[in-house]
C-alpha cells in the first residue's frame, strides 16, 4: 500500500478527514491516495469503532498460534511459581507432569519464557565459576558421607540471633534437619545429632568445615570434643580445607535456598522460626525436584542407614602391641614417669594407644584413629614436655 511523502499516520488522518466531508466517493479517495478499496474500508471501519487511535500501526502477528501454550497450563505455571517463589523453570515444569500429560507440558525454555513474560524472572548477575578444590567428596551411596554446618546467623524479629544447624546426606541431598539454635555450641549440636542418629542411623563419615563445634585449626588433626564423639560412634570426621567452603558446594547451595525461604524476612522468635525451617525441610525433601537427582526428590533417592545408633558407647580394646595410656587432667600423657606429651584436653580421662615405629618414634591413636607422633629421644635430650606432631621431619 504506497503512501505519499508524509508519515503513514498523517496520510491516514488526512484520508479520514476527506472522507468525513462527504465530497468524495470511495473510488475518488482511493485514487487520490493511491490505495486499494479494501484498505480504505478497513481504515473507515477502525475509525468508526475506536476513533483516530485505531489508525495507528498494529501488530501483524497472528491472534492465535496452533502451538501456543493453553491457558490452563499457563495458569498452572503461574500458580506454582506463586506458591514456590524461589524455584526455577526446571522445577516448576517437573511438577506440571502431575496434572498434565507429557504431550501437554511445554519445554523448559517455554516455561521460562512464560515466567519472564509475567514478571517472575529477575535478571541475575552472572557468577564467575570457581574450579573445585581437593578434596571433593562424591559418595557412591547414601549414608556414606553426611555433611553438616551452621548456616550463617541472622536476626529474628525479637532482635535475637538464630543459628540454624543443618545435616544432610551428600549422595541423596536428603536434609535430615534444620534446627534453629541460640548458640553454636557442643551441647546444642550433640543433642540434634543424637536425635537424627536415632531416627536415620549413622553414616560412615561426617564432612564439616573447621568452625566450632565441628573442628579447630589449633588442635591435633583439627579434632574437637564433637569429633571424638563421632569417632566413638564409629564415624570418621572429615574436614574441608580452611577458607574453602566451595569444597562442600552442595551443602552451601542448600543453605542459599534456606536463607531465601526462611530468613528473608525472618520470623519473630525461635519458635516461629523453627516452624519455617520445618516447612522448608519438608518441601526440600518431598516436593522440590533436584536437577542433580534427575529431577527426583531427595526422599525418592534416600534410604535409611543400616548402622543403628548405639545408645551406649561400646568399649574399645587396643591390640596387644599397643601401650595403653590415660590422658590426664592437663590433656597430656605421662611417658616413663618422667616426661609429658601433650595430646588434647578433649580426651581427658580417655585412653589412647601408643605404637612404636622404631628409632624412638611413637605413633598415638585414639581407638582406630591416628592422632600424631612424638620422638622419645627429644624428650630425653631436652628433658621437657612436647606436643604431638602430625608430620615427621
Secondary structure as UniProt FT lines:
FT   HELIX           8..21
FT   HELIX           26..33
FT   HELIX           37..50
FT   HELIX           51..55
FT   TURN            66..67
FT   HELIX           71..83
FT   TURN            85..86
FT   HELIX           89..96
FT   TURN            97..99
FT   TURN            102..104
FT   HELIX           108..117
FT   TURN            118..119
FT   TURN            142..143
FT   STRAND          145..150
FT   STRAND          154..155
FT   TURN            157..158
FT   STRAND          161..169
FT   TURN            170..172
FT   STRAND          175..181
FT   HELIX           186..200
FT   STRAND          205..208
FT   TURN            212..214
FT   TURN            217..218
FT   HELIX           220..222
FT   HELIX           225..233
FT   STRAND          236..239
FT   TURN            242..243
FT   HELIX           245..248
FT   HELIX           249..262
FT   TURN            264..265
FT   HELIX           270..286
FT   HELIX           291..293
FT   TURN            294..295
FT   HELIX           298..301
FT   TURN            320..321
FT   STRAND          323..326
FT   TURN            329..330
FT   STRAND          332..335
FT   TURN            336..338
FT   STRAND          339..342
FT   HELIX           345..347
FT   TURN            348..349
FT   STRAND          351..358
FT   TURN            359..360
FT   STRAND          361..366
FT   TURN            367..368
FT   STRAND          369..375
FT   HELIX           376..382
FT   STRAND          386..387
//
